[in-house]
Amino acid sequence: MKNINLELIEKLADKINENSLKEISIEKGDEKITLKKEVMNNSVVYTRENVNKKMDSTTPKNITTKKEKEVINGNIILAPTVGTFYGSPSPGKAPFINEGDQVQVGDPVCIIEAMKMMNEVTSNFNGKIVKILVKDGAVVQRGDQLFVVE
């Protein structure tokens, strides 16, 4: 899709949850977004399919992205919004935190870029970062698990 409206995708995901839906689609012109909600091992996995009717035969017709959740113990810092995860304040700079680092409530842990806006994410917990669950540059959804703090 040419211009993905992250706010629209977030609203569609909210509508799925609010109305106990399994799937929701929106179509505009020759573009279509379908969000599907699947339950796997008591966790919710969202699947997004993009279908462009003008694709040629050498391009796959359906592109599906799945994120599987693993069982994690400890306090979890969650993504507050949809966007791109960045572990450092800017390219080439040291990351905000590394596994094994101590954090306090309010310490910055990453940035999530959404629609050209940089949203700083801070820790909700005091403790040690035992696991970073997201790779730099990954697209995250609101509520995705980012860090484990013990």
Secondary structure, DSSP 8 states (H G I E B T S, - for coil): --S--HHHHHHHHHHHHHTT-SEEEEEETTEEEEEEEEEETTEEEEEEEEEETT--TTS-S-EEEE-------SEEEE-SSSEEEESSSSTTS--S--TT-EE-TT-EEEEEEETTEEEEEE-SS-EEEEEE-S-TT-EE-TT-EEEEE-
